[in-house]
Amino acid sequence: MTVVVPPENIIEVELAVQGMTCAACAARIEKTLNEISGVEAAVNYATETAMVAFDGETQSQEVVLAAISRIGYSAHAVGDDSFDEDLSASIRIAQLRLVISIALSIPVVLLSMVTAWQFDGWQWWAMALSAPVVTWCAWPFHRTALKNALHGASSMDTLISVGVIAATAWSVWAMVWGDALDTTHSMGGLTMNMPGQSHVYFEVGATVTAFILLGRFLEMRAKSSAGNALRSLLAMGAKYATVLRDGEEIAIPASVVRVDDILVVRPGEKIAADGVVAEGNSSIDMSMITGESLPVEVGPGDPVTSATVNQNGRLLVRATRVGSETTFARMAKLVRDAQSTKAPVQRVADKVSSVFVPTVFAISLATLAAWMFFDGDSTQAFTAAVSVLIIACPCALGLATPTALMVGSGRAAQMGIVIKGIDVLQSTRRIDTVVLDKTGTVTTGAMTLAGVHCIEGVSRDDVLRMAGAVEKGSEHPIARAIVSAAEDELGVLPALDEFMAMPGVGATGRLDGTIITVGREEVFRERLVIIPSVLRDALAASRERGETAVVVAWDAQAKAVISVADQPKSTSPDAIAQLKLMGLAPILLTGDNEVTARAIAESVGIDTDEHHLYAGVLPDEKVAVVKDLQERGYAVAMVGDGVNDAAALAQADVGIAMGGGTDVAMQASDLTIVNGDLRSVPDAIRLSRATLRTIRTNVFWAFAYNVAAIPLAASGRMNPMWAGLAMASSSVFVVTNSLRLRRVRLSR
């Protein structure tokens, strides 16, 4: 029953949870917490966190922590500005266990499988070498299995622990009470009724441990980046602010800025709070917030946003929203909330193991009892029972996911794609809609020269030489685009005799006695400079194409129009076409104006109706668009490259970051396109789906061989040695099947 409490009494806390090893653990913790009156919880296995809301009048955080502790896990509150580092320490320990297990397992396998290398007493060496592997290295599995047993549950770790213990215990028994020391480690006969069948299986316990540790290590590395998006996002905010108090400029931490403080923001500095310009004019780089490639001109009365960068003039800004209320802080919260509400994937092996494990135990005990009752030979009975446990040892299950993920991610890396983990593959299978940010994703993200339109008698070289010389003194993106094109075509540009910037509208300079002006159309209207009809047509055409145009004039006459634009990447049309061929619907989502967005969409092949084009969208609105699509039943992949895309990337079913973008976008995403080529997006989806198919095939056959072989072992038709061989054969199949992913080809 849902407990309804007044909103002011609800306390929300994020907990870091230790001890979870599978999705079943997360489900168990979530169920336990939700059974407490007045508590609602969502546990995320991927990030190892729990979002808990409780009635502050009837419950407390201590009650929640105690409930988690009672079922064998531990938790503590996550700080607002940092994530716990326990996972990093766990990764280091897991890596050490993995290295030791591999180093010791190799000689054990060689001694056990190569008959020519087996000397008198080699079994003692195998036992000595495998002992650290099956004890200390496998301790996480044993510990979790014991914990689960104490609470009447089971998981993959139960299978692993029992398999390792069974193989090791049988081997020790065979050495001490059997005739293992008197035989070589050959295959022998198929059935158990042959002499000299006391073999040792130390290599089984050692290799199972090593393989499973490898899979766990890869999974933990993928998890370690779960909190990096928020850390990187917070790092990009302003750390300090300069405020005016009693007429003096004082430097203070940005966190203590108060509402109505007057902030002094110099060129190149970040704005420490949301506010309104009280004095000064400048250009503000808003790309972090809106994705706009062009700076926004601001003056007295204009609003400005925290974490954006002042580009030229000195500004006095009156703070209106500070601390957690700023746009930047809300963006950070969006990233955290989107990550925390993403449901954990219920892995197939964990689901089946809840039934499979007790079933295997029951079959093993039934086998022991049946042989004792019908045959009376305790040795035969124990051998058959152990054969069942060995054949059920989940080596292939442990390999099913990590080997496919290793091969698939390795192939992806060759294709310029980084896949973070299996959860991504599960989500990618369902994708039917791809939302694309414009700036830096579909387009280059940088202003470039789009065209030069001259009046009769004026050459392109003259225009670029004059305009380039003037704009060389400006740092505005339009100016940089003009200068770059002029230097590429003409080489070194002449130096001006005089230069004067006109903030927000253009610049003017004197070259060899000639006054040259480069600026927006309104500059020349104010100066009553006539713009010929051919140039007015060029200005209108540029606006229709979503380009930004400036007029170049000298000798008091308008001579040319130069247009610049954030051009589509050359590969974007091909990428859009591939997405459509795959049955995926591409949608353009951008903070740019509708004219620019429509022009870009048309140029790359995206439909421009209201269902496929969203323009003028702010960061929180981007998240809302993705949520709306999801609520309408679409499975959404979001592709972006900026901080303003980070929350939407985290909210989407699959977040895909372009590698040329910010670290925040890449860390909030599930897939990263390292090479920045949009054509890699359909490649990434195609490869992800192939990898998931391989994993599912691996898991199916890993279980299928158990189903087929367990009856043989229970009936006495398969001795422990053949059981070990069958287990190894299933592992070979899994690895071989995974290696097929190396043959996945690029679509271009």
TIZAVEX-824011 format. One line per 5 residues: number of its first residue (from 0); for each residue x, y, z of C-alpha. Coordinates in nm, 3 decimals, padded with zeros to 5 digits, m for minus. Example, Ala and Ser with C-alpha at 12.3 -4.5 7.8 and 13.67 -1.06 7.14 Angstrom:
# TIZAVEX-824011
0> 01.230,m00.450,00.780 | 01.367,m00.106,00.714
***
This chain:
# TIZAVEX-824011
0> 00.000,00.000,00.000 | 00.137,00.343,m00.091 | 00.184,00.576,00.203 | 00.076,00.933,00.130 | 00.260,01.198,00.330
5> 00.277,01.576,00.296 | 00.557,01.674,00.053 | 00.728,01.884,00.319 | 00.776,01.573,00.535 | 00.944,01.366,00.264
10> 01.321,01.328,00.289 | 01.512,01.211,m00.019 | 01.858,01.061,00.009 | 02.094,00.886,m00.231 | 02.281,00.590,m00.086
15> 02.593,00.414,m00.210 | 02.535,00.039,m00.167 | 02.818,m00.212,m00.128 | 02.797,m00.587,m00.177 | 02.568,m00.618,m00.480
20> 02.695,m00.874,m00.731 | 02.396,m00.916,m00.962 | 02.064,m00.760,m01.050 | 01.895,m01.002,m00.810 | 02.078,m00.832,m00.523
25> 01.939,m00.493,m00.628 | 01.589,m00.639,m00.650 | 01.622,m00.793,m00.303 | 01.734,m00.464,m00.145 | 01.462,m00.268,m00.325
30> 01.194,m00.512,m00.210 | 01.318,m00.498,00.151 | 01.315,m00.117,00.160 | 00.975,m00.083,m00.004 | 00.827,m00.317,00.259
35> 00.909,m00.056,00.527 | 00.612,00.168,00.600 | 00.662,00.519,00.467 | 00.963,00.430,00.251 | 00.989,00.423,m00.128
40> 01.314,00.311,m00.291 | 01.465,00.247,m00.633 | 01.794,00.055,m00.639 | 02.023,00.085,m00.940 | 02.264,m00.207,m00.975
45> 02.455,m00.038,m01.259 | 02.558,00.260,m01.044 | 02.540,00.072,m00.711 | 02.316,00.340,m00.565 | 01.972,00.357,m00.407
50> 01.739,00.657,m00.428 | 01.529,00.649,m00.112 | 01.238,00.872,m00.010 | 01.086,00.838,00.336 | 00.847,01.011,00.573
55> 01.070,01.213,00.802 | 00.815,01.204,01.084 | 00.793,00.825,01.109 | 01.119,00.696,00.959 | 01.485,00.793,00.948
60> 01.794,00.730,00.741 | 01.927,00.506,01.019 | 01.624,00.276,00.980 | 01.691,00.247,00.606 | 02.061,00.172,00.656
65> 01.982,m00.086,00.926 | 01.736,m00.264,00.694 | 02.002,m00.289,00.423 | 02.256,m00.417,00.675 | 02.018,m00.687,00.804
70> 02.004,m00.859,00.465 | 02.382,m00.866,00.429 | 02.471,m00.545,00.245 | 02.608,m00.210,00.355 | 02.529,00.146,00.252
75> 02.601,00.508,00.332 | 02.487,00.847,00.206 | 02.642,00.988,m00.109 | 02.771,01.346,m00.078 | 02.628,01.620,m00.296
80> 02.957,01.704,m00.465 | 03.140,01.374,m00.483 | 03.091,01.004,m00.527 | 03.237,00.737,m00.303 | 03.572,00.591,m00.409
85> 03.507,00.240,m00.277 | 03.444,00.113,m00.629 | 03.792,00.223,m00.740 | 03.947,00.034,m00.450 | 03.733,m00.270,m00.536
90> 03.855,m00.257,m00.895 | 04.217,m00.258,m00.780 | 04.156,m00.561,m00.557 | 03.962,m00.738,m00.834 | 04.247,m00.675,m01.075
95> 04.496,m00.821,m00.828 | 04.278,m01.131,m00.778 | 04.247,m01.169,m01.156 | 04.622,m01.140,m01.222 | 04.707,m01.391,m00.949
100> 04.440,m01.638,m01.062 | 04.560,m01.629,m01.425 | 04.926,m01.658,m01.329 | 04.863,m01.963,m01.108 | 04.596,m02.129,m01.325
105> 04.814,m02.157,m01.636 | 05.069,m02.403,m01.486 | 04.785,m02.598,m01.318 | 04.612,m02.642,m01.654 | 04.935,m02.742,m01.827
110> 05.021,m02.999,m01.557 | 04.669,m03.141,m01.563 | 04.618,m03.165,m01.936 | 04.963,m03.241,m02.083 | 05.039,m03.604,m01.990
115> 05.406,m03.577,m02.096 | 05.462,m03.309,m01.831 | 05.315,m03.513,m01.545 | 05.591,m03.623,m01.304 | 05.558,m03.817,m00.979
120> 05.369,m03.608,m00.729 | 05.262,m03.343,m00.979 | 04.918,m03.345,m00.815 | 05.067,m03.188,m00.500 | 05.204,m02.904,m00.711
125> 04.866,m02.860,m00.880 | 04.698,m02.845,m00.539 | 04.952,m02.597,m00.403 | 04.924,m02.368,m00.706 | 04.544,m02.378,m00.719
130> 04.494,m02.332,m00.343 | 04.533,m01.948,m00.346 | 04.307,m01.928,m00.653 | 04.016,m02.130,m00.513 | 04.041,m01.965,m00.171
135> 04.155,m01.601,m00.174 | 04.090,m01.525,m00.541 | 03.748,m01.695,m00.530 | 03.664,m01.552,m00.188 | 03.412,m01.293,m00.327
140> 03.207,m01.580,m00.471 | 03.225,m01.787,m00.152 | 03.136,m01.486,00.064 | 02.831,m01.394,m00.147 | 02.718,m01.755,m00.170
145> 02.734,m01.782,00.209 | 02.550,m01.453,00.250 | 02.278,m01.566,00.011 | 02.249,m01.901,00.187 | 02.201,m01.730,00.523
150> 01.907,m01.540,00.374 | 01.759,m01.836,00.188 | 01.859,m01.713,m00.160 | 02.093,m01.813,m00.439 | 02.261,m01.649,m00.737
155> 02.533,m01.702,m00.994 | 02.786,m01.674,m00.713 | 02.628,m01.977,m00.547 | 02.686,m02.183,m00.861 | 03.042,m02.058,m00.894
160> 03.128,m02.121,m00.529 | 02.976,m02.469,m00.523 | 03.144,m02.564,m00.852 | 03.486,m02.450,m00.735 | 03.449,m02.616,m00.394
165> 03.318,m02.941,m00.545 | 03.604,m02.971,m00.795 | 03.864,m02.893,m00.530 | 03.711,m03.111,m00.260 | 03.683,m03.408,m00.496
170> 04.046,m03.364,m00.599 | 04.169,m03.358,m00.239 | 03.955,m03.667,m00.161 | 04.093,m03.847,m00.467 | 04.452,m03.774,m00.357
175> 04.411,m03.863,00.010 | 04.165,m04.154,m00.003 | 04.160,m04.246,m00.372 | 04.424,m04.360,m00.618 | 04.481,m04.026,m00.794
180> 04.851,m04.025,m00.701 | 04.897,m04.356,m00.879 | 04.747,m04.251,m01.215 | 04.816,m04.009,m01.494 | 04.553,m03.750,m01.587
185> 04.421,m03.915,m01.905 | 04.063,m03.922,m02.022 | 04.003,m04.286,m01.931 | 03.666,m04.442,m02.015 | 03.332,m04.272,m02.043
190> 03.164,m04.454,m01.753 | 03.273,m04.478,m01.392 | 03.304,m04.857,m01.378 | 03.665,m04.869,m01.494 | 03.977,m04.899,m01.283
195> 04.198,m04.602,m01.207 | 03.928,m04.337,m01.230 | 04.035,m04.122,m00.935 | 04.137,m03.805,m01.116 | 04.207,m03.459,m00.976
200> 04.027,m03.150,m01.104 | 04.226,m02.864,m00.957 | 04.236,m02.702,m01.302 | 03.854,m02.691,m01.303 | 03.834,m02.484,m00.986
205> 04.125,m02.262,m01.089 | 04.008,m02.189,m01.444 | 03.647,m02.130,m01.342 | 03.767,m01.875,m01.088 | 03.996,m01.700,m01.337
210> 03.732,m01.679,m01.609 | 03.460,m01.549,m01.379 | 03.697,m01.294,m01.223 | 03.776,m01.169,m01.573 | 03.408,m01.109,m01.642
215> 03.355,m00.937,m01.308 | 03.659,m00.716,m01.360 | 03.529,m00.597,m01.699 | 03.189,m00.526,m01.547 | 03.336,m00.330,m01.256
220> 03.542,m00.116,m01.492 | 03.227,m00.027,m01.683 | 03.053,00.065,m01.358 | 03.339,00.287,m01.243 | 03.242,00.557,m01.492
225> 02.883,00.575,m01.366 | 02.952,00.879,m01.146 | 03.205,01.049,m01.373 | 02.944,01.248,m01.565 | 02.836,01.437,m01.257
230> 03.192,01.490,m01.137 | 03.297,01.634,m01.473 | 02.987,01.849,m01.494 | 03.047,02.002,m01.152 | 03.413,02.062,m01.240
235> 03.306,02.285,m01.530 | 03.123,02.531,m01.306 | 03.277,02.853,m01.177 | 03.488,02.794,m00.866 | 03.527,03.158,m00.763
240> 03.343,03.484,m00.816 | 03.435,03.849,m00.785 | 03.163,04.053,m00.611 | 03.121,04.424,m00.543 | 03.068,04.494,m00.175
245> 03.091,04.844,m00.032 | 03.248,04.958,m00.357 | 03.531,04.704,m00.339 | 03.591,04.398,m00.555 | 03.621,04.085,m00.338
250> 03.705,03.733,m00.460 | 03.490,03.469,m00.290 | 03.401,03.101,m00.354 | 03.117,03.072,m00.602 | 02.925,02.859,m00.352
255> 02.874,03.154,m00.115 | 02.741,03.402,m00.370 | 02.410,03.550,m00.247 | 02.104,03.667,m00.435 | 02.138,04.034,m00.540
260> 02.519,04.023,m00.518 | 02.681,04.223,m00.798 | 02.926,03.998,m00.982 | 03.220,04.143,m01.171 | 03.281,03.927,m01.478
265> 03.591,04.002,m01.686 | 03.662,03.870,m02.037 | 03.738,03.497,m02.030 | 03.577,03.439,m01.689 | 03.282,03.212,m01.612
270> 02.966,03.357,m01.466 | 02.912,03.219,m01.116 | 02.533,03.251,m01.091 | 02.222,03.310,m01.297 | 02.156,03.680,m01.315
275> 02.081,03.997,m01.508 | 02.339,04.229,m01.665 | 02.345,04.552,m01.465 | 02.622,04.725,m01.660 | 02.837,04.659,m01.967
280> 02.812,04.495,m02.309 | 02.972,04.171,m02.420 | 02.936,03.842,m02.604 | 02.853,03.534,m02.396 | 02.948,03.184,m02.507
285> 02.625,02.996,m02.436 | 02.720,02.673,m02.613 | 02.743,02.484,m02.282 | 02.378,02.558,m02.206 | 02.200,02.602,m02.539
290> 02.430,02.434,m02.790 | 02.433,02.755,m02.997 | 02.756,02.780,m03.196 | 02.736,03.163,m03.200 | 02.790,03.378,m02.889
295> 02.496,03.577,m02.758 | 02.530,03.956,m02.740 | 02.417,04.089,m02.401 | 02.374,04.432,m02.248 | 02.201,04.594,m01.948
300> 01.881,04.409,m01.859 | 01.967,04.087,m02.044 | 01.963,03.759,m01.851 | 02.281,03.550,m01.825 | 02.335,03.194,m01.709
305> 02.579,03.037,m01.465 | 02.889,02.857,m01.604 | 02.871,03.043,m01.937 | 03.181,03.234,m02.048 | 03.215,03.609,m02.096
310> 03.413,03.662,m02.418 | 03.511,04.027,m02.438 | 03.364,04.323,m02.243 | 03.355,04.368,m01.865 | 03.014,04.295,m01.714
315> 02.844,04.369,m01.384 | 02.582,04.100,m01.319 | 02.317,04.104,m01.044 | 02.271,03.748,m00.915 | 01.911,03.622,m00.924
320> 01.959,03.246,m00.869 | 02.252,03.098,m00.678 | 02.377,02.760,m00.555 | 02.149,02.466,m00.631 | 01.891,02.693,m00.798
325> 02.111,02.792,m01.093 | 02.055,02.654,m01.440 | 02.394,02.482,m01.423 | 02.319,02.312,m01.090 | 01.982,02.196,m01.219
330> 02.158,02.043,m01.521 | 02.382,01.848,m01.283 | 02.073,01.725,m01.099 | 01.913,01.620,m01.429 | 02.215,01.402,m01.506
335> 02.205,01.240,m01.162 | 01.828,01.185,m01.169 | 01.834,01.039,m01.519 | 02.110,00.796,m01.422 | 01.942,00.697,m01.098
340> 01.603,00.626,m01.255 | 01.742,00.408,m01.532 | 01.614,00.058,m01.450 | 01.877,m00.213,m01.390 | 01.894,m00.492,m01.644
345> 01.779,m00.831,m01.519 | 02.044,m01.062,m01.662 | 01.921,m01.390,m01.805 | 02.172,m01.600,m01.614 | 02.072,m01.449,m01.281
350> 01.704,m01.511,m01.348 | 01.753,m01.874,m01.442 | 02.009,m01.941,m01.168 | 01.750,m01.871,m00.899 | 01.580,m02.192,m01.013
355> 01.883,m02.368,m01.160 | 02.099,m02.368,m00.846 | 01.858,m02.539,m00.607 | 01.762,m02.778,m00.888 | 02.127,m02.883,m00.934
360> 02.166,m02.934,m00.558 | 01.852,m03.146,m00.551 | 01.969,m03.356,m00.848 | 02.312,m03.406,m00.688 | 02.163,m03.517,m00.356
365> 01.909,m03.736,m00.534 | 02.192,m03.894,m00.733 | 02.388,m03.967,m00.416 | 02.082,m04.120,m00.246 | 01.980,m04.323,m00.551
370> 02.324,m04.477,m00.598 | 02.351,m04.557,m00.227 | 02.008,m04.717,m00.230 | 02.034,m04.916,m00.554 | 02.410,m04.986,m00.573
375> 02.536,m04.947,m00.217 | 02.879,m04.830,m00.333 | 02.956,m04.504,m00.153 | 03.249,m04.431,m00.385 | 03.034,m04.467,m00.694
380> 02.756,m04.265,m00.531 | 02.989,m03.981,m00.436 | 03.154,m03.988,m00.778 | 02.820,m03.955,m00.956 | 02.707,m03.675,m00.724
385> 03.031,m03.483,m00.778 | 03.001,m03.539,m01.154 | 02.665,m03.363,m01.143 | 02.813,m03.066,m00.959 | 03.113,m03.044,m01.193
390> 02.902,m03.064,m01.507 | 02.680,m02.793,m01.359 | 02.979,m02.568,m01.285 | 02.886,m02.242,m01.461 | 03.211,m02.177,m01.645
395> 03.034,m02.130,m01.979 | 02.773,m01.911,m01.811 | 03.047,m01.691,m01.671 | 03.213,m01.669,m02.012 | 02.892,m01.609,m02.207
400> 02.877,m01.238,m02.141 | 03.239,m01.122,m02.087 | 03.387,m01.297,m02.390 | 03.122,m01.162,m02.626 | 03.154,m00.821,m02.465
405> 03.534,m00.832,m02.492 | 03.533,m00.931,m02.859 | 03.244,m00.699,m02.944 | 03.394,m00.402,m02.765 | 03.735,m00.475,m02.918
410> 03.584,m00.476,m03.265 | 03.392,m00.161,m03.174 | 03.718,00.009,m03.073 | 03.859,m00.069,m03.416 | 03.552,00.100,m03.560
415> 03.596,00.406,m03.339 | 03.320,00.309,m03.093 | 03.333,00.259,m02.715 | 03.063,00.039,m02.556 | 03.030,00.075,m02.180
420> 02.865,m00.255,m02.090 | 02.599,m00.518,m02.137 | 02.317,m00.290,m02.021 | 02.380,m00.082,m02.331 | 02.342,m00.385,m02.555
425> 02.015,m00.481,m02.393 | 01.877,m00.131,m02.454 | 02.013,m00.096,m02.807 | 01.816,m00.398,m02.923 | 01.489,m00.207,m02.870
430> 01.589,00.125,m03.027 | 01.350,00.257,m03.293 | 01.410,00.633,m03.269 | 01.740,00.824,m03.289 | 01.741,01.181,m03.156
435> 02.033,01.384,m03.293 | 02.171,01.704,m03.146 | 02.269,01.944,m03.424 | 02.582,02.132,m03.320 | 02.893,01.912,m03.323
440> 02.692,01.600,m03.403 | 02.520,01.652,m03.737 | 02.729,01.964,m03.803 | 03.098,02.039,m03.753 | 03.034,02.261,m03.450
445> 03.253,02.540,m03.590 | 03.168,02.838,m03.810 | 03.315,02.816,m04.160 | 03.293,03.030,m04.469 | 02.978,02.948,m04.665
450> 02.994,03.201,m04.946 | 03.117,03.539,m05.077 | 02.880,03.749,m05.292 | 03.037,04.055,m05.459 | 02.904,04.345,m05.661
455> 03.024,04.380,m06.017 | 03.385,04.492,m06.042 | 03.491,04.355,m05.703 | 03.677,04.025,m05.679 | 03.647,03.756,m05.415
460> 04.016,03.796,m05.332 | 03.971,04.169,m05.270 | 03.680,04.106,m05.036 | 03.859,03.836,m04.837 | 04.177,04.043,m04.815
465> 03.993,04.352,m04.687 | 03.754,04.168,m04.454 | 04.026,03.933,m04.329 | 04.255,04.222,m04.241 | 03.981,04.386,m04.033
470> 03.851,04.071,m03.866 | 04.202,03.960,m03.770 | 04.173,04.194,m03.472 | 03.854,04.026,m03.344 | 03.804,03.699,m03.155
475> 03.440,03.659,m03.257 | 03.360,03.317,m03.418 | 03.236,03.490,m03.736 | 03.561,03.684,m03.753 | 03.769,03.371,m03.698
480> 03.585,03.193,m03.980 | 03.651,03.480,m04.222 | 04.017,03.514,m04.123 | 04.075,03.139,m04.150 | 03.926,03.126,m04.501
485> 04.117,03.437,m04.611 | 04.451,03.303,m04.487 | 04.385,02.964,m04.648 | 04.319,03.127,m04.987 | 04.551,03.429,m04.978
490> 04.823,03.355,m04.726 | 04.947,03.634,m04.496 | 04.696,03.919,m04.454 | 04.803,04.286,m04.449 | 04.825,04.475,m04.119
495> 04.579,04.757,m04.046 | 04.679,05.113,m03.970 | 04.385,05.149,m03.729 | 04.126,04.912,m03.578 | 03.807,04.963,m03.379
500> 03.566,04.697,m03.258 | 03.192,04.757,m03.257 | 03.077,04.508,m02.987 | 02.796,04.289,m03.103 | 02.766,04.431,m03.454
505> 03.106,04.430,m03.629 | 03.444,04.601,m03.666 | 03.612,04.871,m03.871 | 03.971,04.951,m03.967 | 04.195,05.161,m04.189
510> 04.416,04.994,m04.451 | 04.640,05.208,m04.672 | 04.411,05.505,m04.615 | 04.092,05.312,m04.693 | 03.831,05.269,m04.417
515> 03.685,04.918,m04.422 | 03.378,04.812,m04.224 | 03.260,04.457,m04.168 | 02.934,04.411,m03.980 | 02.570,04.328,m03.963
520> 02.318,04.481,m04.201 | 02.181,04.722,m03.940 | 02.520,04.892,m03.904 | 02.499,05.014,m04.260 | 02.134,05.114,m04.238
525> 02.220,05.337,m03.941 | 02.507,05.490,m04.140 | 02.282,05.537,m04.444 | 02.505,05.319,m04.658 | 02.311,05.190,m04.956
530> 02.314,04.811,m04.997 | 02.267,04.714,m05.363 | 01.979,04.482,m05.452 | 02.216,04.199,m05.547 | 02.361,04.206,m05.195
535> 02.017,04.235,m05.035 | 01.917,03.922,m05.227 | 02.232,03.750,m05.101 | 02.146,03.848,m04.742 | 01.791,03.712,m04.780
540> 01.916,03.387,m04.935 | 02.167,03.341,m04.651 | 01.892,03.384,m04.390 | 01.674,03.126,m04.568 | 01.964,02.879,m04.556
545> 02.013,02.942,m04.185 | 02.349,03.111,m04.242 | 02.489,03.420,m04.068 | 02.583,03.702,m04.307 | 02.784,04.022,m04.273
550> 02.829,04.312,m04.512 | 03.174,04.436,m04.622 | 03.206,04.802,m04.722 | 03.480,05.044,m04.814 | 03.488,05.381,m04.984
555> 03.145,05.435,m04.819 | 02.992,05.166,m05.040 | 02.873,04.811,m04.965 | 03.092,04.585,m05.177 | 03.007,04.228,m05.071
560> 02.821,03.993,m04.843 | 03.011,03.718,m04.663 | 02.809,03.433,m04.516 | 02.930,03.183,m04.257 | 02.758,02.877,m04.115
565> 02.799,02.572,m03.897 | 02.812,02.331,m04.191 | 02.681,01.974,m04.185 | 02.950,01.708,m04.164 | 03.014,01.549,m04.502
570> 02.922,01.210,m04.358 | 02.590,01.317,m04.204 | 02.361,01.254,m04.507 | 02.500,00.901,m04.547 | 02.456,00.833,m04.174
575> 02.093,00.952,m04.181 | 02.023,00.734,m04.486 | 02.168,00.429,m04.306 | 01.954,00.491,m03.998 | 01.644,00.502,m04.217
580> 01.744,00.179,m04.394 | 01.768,00.014,m04.051 | 01.410,00.119,m03.979 | 01.512,00.388,m03.730 | 01.346,00.731,m03.725
585> 01.601,01.019,m03.710 | 01.493,01.331,m03.517 | 01.687,01.661,m03.507 | 01.694,01.832,m03.165 | 01.875,02.164,m03.120
590> 01.893,02.487,m02.927 | 01.937,02.676,m03.255 | 01.659,02.877,m03.419 | 01.406,02.706,m03.644 | 01.536,02.852,m03.970
595> 01.885,02.718,m03.911 | 01.755,02.385,m03.782 | 01.524,02.338,m04.082 | 01.803,02.419,m04.328 | 02.037,02.166,m04.167
600> 01.764,01.899,m04.148 | 01.682,01.937,m04.518 | 02.048,01.922,m04.618 | 02.109,01.590,m04.441 | 01.779,01.417,m04.521
605> 01.582,01.453,m04.196 | 01.210,01.523,m04.228 | 01.118,01.877,m04.123 | 00.771,01.812,m03.981 | 00.692,01.872,m03.615
610> 00.756,01.506,m03.528 | 01.114,01.501,m03.659 | 01.243,01.854,m03.593 | 01.266,02.028,m03.253 | 01.431,02.373,m03.258
615> 01.501,02.631,m02.986 | 01.516,02.359,m02.721 | 01.687,02.426,m02.385 | 01.864,02.152,m02.181 | 01.569,02.067,m01.954
620> 01.343,02.076,m02.260 | 01.572,01.828,m02.436 | 01.517,01.587,m02.149 | 01.143,01.655,m02.171 | 01.142,01.573,m02.543
625> 01.320,01.242,m02.481 | 01.083,01.159,m02.193 | 00.781,01.244,m02.409 | 00.900,01.011,m02.684 | 00.956,00.736,m02.429
630> 00.611,00.787,m02.277 | 00.463,00.752,m02.624 | 00.621,00.409,m02.649 | 00.937,00.483,m02.845 | 01.276,00.339,m02.750
635> 01.508,00.638,m02.785 | 01.878,00.670,m02.862 | 02.011,01.022,m02.803 | 02.322,01.139,m02.991 | 02.503,01.452,m02.867
640> 02.837,01.605,m02.785 | 02.789,01.896,m02.545 | 02.733,01.955,m02.175 | 02.384,02.071,m02.268 | 02.317,01.719,m02.401
645> 02.443,01.531,m02.094 | 02.111,01.505,m01.911 | 01.926,01.396,m02.227 | 02.198,01.138,m02.298 | 02.152,00.995,m01.950
650> 01.771,00.996,m01.979 | 01.760,00.819,m02.316 | 01.737,00.441,m02.341 | 02.078,00.461,m02.510 | 02.301,00.770,m02.491
655> 02.554,00.807,m02.773 | 02.826,01.072,m02.739 | 03.039,01.204,m03.022 | 03.406,01.180,m02.926 | 03.486,01.532,m03.044
660> 03.260,01.671,m02.772 | 03.290,01.724,m02.399 | 03.395,01.468,m02.139 | 03.063,01.521,m01.962 | 02.864,01.408,m02.265
665> 03.088,01.104,m02.314 | 03.066,01.000,m01.948 | 02.689,01.044,m01.933 | 02.648,00.832,m02.244 | 02.635,00.456,m02.300
670> 02.821,00.457,m02.632 | 03.096,00.693,m02.743 | 03.185,00.757,m03.108 | 03.556,00.830,m03.068 | 03.617,00.934,m03.429
675> 03.326,01.180,m03.433 | 03.193,01.026,m03.757 | 02.813,01.018,m03.751 | 02.817,00.709,m03.975 | 02.951,00.521,m03.674
680> 02.613,00.562,m03.501 | 02.435,00.303,m03.722 | 02.752,00.092,m03.705 | 02.742,00.110,m03.324 | 02.377,00.008,m03.312
685> 02.438,m00.275,m03.559 | 02.739,m00.407,m03.366 | 02.564,m00.372,m03.031 | 02.274,m00.581,m03.156 | 02.512,m00.843,m03.297
690> 02.697,m00.860,m02.966 | 02.373,m00.900,m02.772 | 02.262,m01.181,m03.007 | 02.593,m01.354,m02.944 | 02.555,m01.319,m02.567
695> 02.204,m01.462,m02.577 | 02.322,m01.753,m02.793 | 02.609,m01.816,m02.553 | 02.381,m01.814,m02.250 | 02.133,m02.048,m02.420
700> 02.397,m02.309,m02.507 | 02.564,m02.272,m02.168 | 02.238,m02.382,m02.009 | 02.155,m02.632,m02.285 | 02.473,m02.833,m02.228
705> 02.387,m02.852,m01.858 | 02.039,m02.976,m01.932 | 02.176,m03.245,m02.167 | 02.479,m03.350,m01.961 | 02.343,m03.353,m01.607
710> 02.125,m03.663,m01.669 | 02.430,m03.844,m01.811 | 02.633,m03.761,m01.502 | 02.354,m03.857,m01.264 | 02.302,m04.193,m01.435
715> 02.670,m04.287,m01.404 | 02.740,m04.257,m01.777 | 02.983,m03.969,m01.734 | 03.268,m03.972,m01.486 | 03.409,m03.650,m01.338
720> 03.685,m03.632,m01.598 | 03.439,m03.639,m01.886 | 03.220,m03.397,m01.695 | 03.516,m03.159,m01.679 | 03.578,m03.209,m02.051
725> 03.212,m03.136,m02.130 | 03.232,m02.821,m01.924 | 03.550,m02.716,m02.105 | 03.390,m02.794,m02.442 | 03.096,m02.567,m02.365
730> 03.343,m02.292,m02.278 | 03.528,m02.345,m02.606 | 03.199,m02.310,m02.793 | 03.117,m01.989,m02.611 | 03.459,m01.837,m02.687
735> 03.452,m01.949,m03.051 | 03.103,m01.811,m03.100 | 03.211,m01.480,m02.947 | 03.511,m01.456,m03.179 | 03.273,m01.444,m03.475
740> 03.208,m01.082,m03.380 | 03.551,m00.992,m03.513 | 03.409,m01.041,m03.862 | 03.146,m00.768,m03.826 | 03.219,m00.513,m04.099
745> 03.169,m00.140,m04.129 | 02.875,m00.038,m04.343 | 03.097,00.188,m04.553
***
